[in-house]
């Protein structure tokens, strides 16, 4: 694993890490699943399917069974299969309203998910990039894994993201009024990760996929440096307000520019109302 880490810590294990533990666990998974007569097919999703895996990527294993076999995997039933694959120090079942299966950690802290689908509701198109492991039926999975999604496309305007940004920005006034710097810091992080990062992706035409632990591949080097240049979020009202104002000075002009670039409607009324609310409440002028 390689990277340009700017830190005084040695990061010994990180610098030496490879994907060999995941590959070894994956080989074991295939052997166990292939030999289980209930399992018709198995495949990978996530970074090991899309070609973006690194030494800290999760293993996301999905499999398909006949509908009548699904009940054996419900609740903690999936753990019986997991136990044949690997010992674990944690194995958590998904909520009853979610998919059948769960997520787990091995003693080496390798993360493996196991999800079980009934054959009648299989929807491979909804899975995104996948990597077939085996298919006993010969008809459930594509013969070859599809190429990874192109990293860039045409720029687009993320309207829901922009609306959400102004909603959270305006609520900053309420949180400041209640003297809640801890919650205010959470709001700054939300605006950065759920609004600014998606806006920067939209500038490049990137449709971000993947988990919450990876953002660098989806941004240009300049965009990533811009995100890193935001003021640190100190646990004070002043520190959080500073971070919010700095983020606004980036998000709003870039959002306007992107809307004009792609011919989208910019929510001018919402912007003006929110900016007035923030400026009046905080007694400041936003530098836009």
ZICOR-V151298 format. One line per field, one symbol per residue. ss: DSSP state (H for helix, E for strand, C for the rest). psi: psi as a letter, one per 20 degrees, with the letter a starting at -180 (. if undefined). Layout:
# ZICOR-V151298
ss=???
psi=???
This chain:
# ZICOR-V151298
ss=CCCCCCCCCCCHHHHHCCCHHHHHHHHHHHHHHHHCCCEEEEEEECHHHHCCCCCCCCEEEEEEECHHHHHHHCCCCHHHHHHHHCCCCEEEECCCCCCEEEEEECCCCCEEEEEEEEHHHCCHHHHCCCEEEEECCCCCCCCCCCCCCCCCCCCCCCHHHHHHHHHHHHHHHHHHHCCCHHHHHHHHHHHHHHHHHHHHHHHHCCCCCCCCCCCHHHCCHHHHHHHHCCCCCCCCHHHHHHHHHHHHHHHHHHHHHHHHHHCCCCCHHHHHHHHHHHHHHHCCCCCC
psi=pqrnpnqiqhlghghiqrjggghghgggggggghioihohqqrqrbhihijjqaijqqonpqrprqgiihhiircjhhhggghigqqqipoppqqhiarpbaqrprhjkpppqoppqqhhkpnhhiiapqoqgrnhhjihqqhqpqqqqphqbpqromghggghghghghihgghghjlmhghhhhhggghghiggghghghhikpnprrajjphgiiqrgggghgghiqqqnqlrggghgghghghhiggghhggggghhjkrppmggggggggggggggikrppn.
